[in-house]
Amino acid sequence: MHHQRAYCADSAHHPKHHFKRKLRKMMEHKMTRGRHLRFPKVNVQELDNRYELFVYAAGYAKEDFKVDLIDDTLIIAANSKAEIESNYNWRRQEFRPSKFERQFELNDKIDKDTIEAKYEDGILKVTFAKKEGFETVRKEVKIN
């Protein structure tokens, strides 16, 4: 006897949506040596005269990061020495810094000679100054 599986009326339980969820999860994770590698979260904000990119990467040392610019691509990579040199005898370990690489295409507004990076309190902050003439111009308009 053939049994059909009943699906909830909620579209999230539909097989098509289940497949999309699975595919999205696979794209978010990469496998390395049998472990899932998650990329750190990134926020980017545009200010009047610069962009600021924040990489939320707790558990790393400043020396673990490498920031490179190749043409219009900014590459941020980290390889945690703490992962290799850990002398702890963990009873439970849910967090482990691991290596990652993120790439960002830079737009024509950015002055590539002024890129700066600073790692503090678990956040890598990369600052990009805007080229002259690309700054945001603000002006109050008088209301009649």
Secondary structure, 3 states (H helix, E strand, C coil): CCCCCCCCCCHHHCHHHHHHHHHHHHHHEEEECCEEEECCEEEEEECCCEEEEEEECCCCCHHHEEEEEECCEEEEEECCHHHHCCCCCCCCCCCCCCCEEEEEECCCCECHHHCEEEEECCEEEEEEEECCCCCCCCCCCCCC
